Amino acid sequence: MSAKPEIANRVYIGNVDYKAQEDELRQLFADLNVTDVEIPSKTVETRKGPYQRKLGFAFVEFASDADADAAIDQFNGHQFLRRNISIKKAVPPLTEEEKQARNKAYKEKKQAIVAEKKRKKDEARQRQQEQEEALNNGTDESAAATSTAQAPAETAAATKVPDGEPSPDTVFVTNLDYRVTVSTLKGLFKDLEPKWVYIPLRKTQWKGRQQGRRAYNKGIAFVKFPSSELQKKAIAEFNGAEVSGRNIVVDVAINTRANDAERAEEADAAADDESSKPAQNGEPEKKKPRAKSRAKKAKTPTDGAKSSKETAPAAESATPPAAESVEAAAASE
């Protein structure tokens, strides 16, 4: 829409106080020759009845173009009642066709904004669904690679094998459900008496830890057995077994920079964490015995003859109690 020509002797006043009257505007421009003042308003229906609500702007027409220019120079930004008004040259009102064109352009722009918001919302929902599906199918790379395969043997062949030597007694388990715990795998391999089970966990945000949110695993695990024969038996019996709705892959683990001792420490720490959680089968928790102190504190005599500093603890005595009694008896004789 092209810019409309300005009306030389008519000005537009913006940010006008809603309580302003035409006489007050005439008083503002008393030094200039004002011919007409218009404060537009509209009818508003309320419970108490209709009333005229002013729109916050006004038009003032002057006798000459010079008076209109002088009004802009002198009063643009001037404080009128409680507001700073803005003044500029007025333009002719819109025709009916121009109003329809403006309304149409406004509706099209609004529809475009709504469509863009809907598109972004749909994309965010799609990304969230993909993340949830990826979470259900295993989140780390090895689990994601194995989840697409149908047969466990094909999955194991497609998985990238790290550099290192095959472990003689440890197996590597993949395609685990992310909710599987150490207790689940210990129950699965209980007949083979595993030494330890280690399941790496995903990192949990600080907010999630504060809320007590459970940390899920990465879809993999390591299980160490007492001998190589039990390791091979575990691979033969449990490769392809279904655990929590997923067919796991059990293969020989590869010894890399992370040695068995480090994994065992981490497995013990995970087991301690699980044992510290409340029992879910209704059985009471077993309290760990407190460590006994190495030396007993000396007791203060009741008769007040000796202080606690003068009385030596029994643990610090180098002479056995029996020998002391014999020496005391000999001295008395």
Helices and strands as residue ranges (DSSP letters): E 7-14, H 22-28, E 34-38, E 41-44, E 51-54, E 57-62, H 65-75, E 79-80, E 83-84, E 86-90, H 96-136, H 141-147, H 152-158, E 165-174, H 182-188, G 190-192, E 196-198, H 206-210, E 221-224, H 228-238, E 242-243, E 246-247, E 249-255, H 260-276, G 314-316, H 321-332
